Amino acid sequence: MDDKYKKLKEEVENCYWEIKYYNEKLEKLRKSCNHPETELVNYSPRVGQVFENTEVCSICGEVINIPIGVMK
């Protein structure tokens, strides 16, 4: 593998590490939030699936409640 691709691979691996790091940091922040303010939004956990009136914390963005059977 030439140097160009070694550097590219290293940068990609660093990006994955940063994603993991920030996901863990976000999880810790959300655990410390008491969710004092919430709002009802359309929530899409994956392409093609949207849940209406999903309760989400306005402070940390954590999904609090997905209403069962309310899919758009």
N, C-alpha and C positions, 0 to 999 in steps of 0.2 A: 504494500500500500504506500503510495507516495505521500509526501508531506502535506499536500493540499487536502487529501482525504483524511489523514490523521487529525489535522486541525479541525476539519468539519465534524468528524466523529466526536472529538473531544468537546466541541461546542454543543453538539446535540446532547451528549451525556450530561453536560453541565446544566442545560435547560431542563432535562428530566429531574435532576437533583433539585433545582430551584422550585419546580412545580411541587415536588414532594414536600420540600421544606415549607413552602407557603401554604399548602393544604393543611399541614400539621399545625402551623401557626394560626391559621384561620379557625381550625377546630378548637384550639385552646381559647381563642378569643370568644368564640360563640358559646363555649361552656361557661365563661365568666359573665355572660350577658343574661339579665333577667327578663329580657324581651318586654320592656315597659311600653313600647308602642308597636302595634302591628297594623298591617293593611291587607286587604283582600286583592289578590292579583291573579292573572292567568299564568299558570306555572307549567313549563314544558320540561319534563325530565329527560326527554329524548325526542328526536325528530318525529313528527307525526302524532304526538300525544300531548294534548293540552288539557289541563285541569283548571276549570273556572273557579273563582272564589276561594283560592288557596290562601290560607293565612300565613303571612311571612313577616318576620320581625323587621321593622323599619330601621333598626339600629345596626344589626349584624347580618341581616339577610338570611337567617336560618328559616327553613320551612317548618312551621309550627303544626299545621294541620292541612291535609289534603282531603277535601270532602269526597267520600266514596260515592261513586256513580255519577259524578258531575264532570263528565268528560266532553269536551267540545269537538 
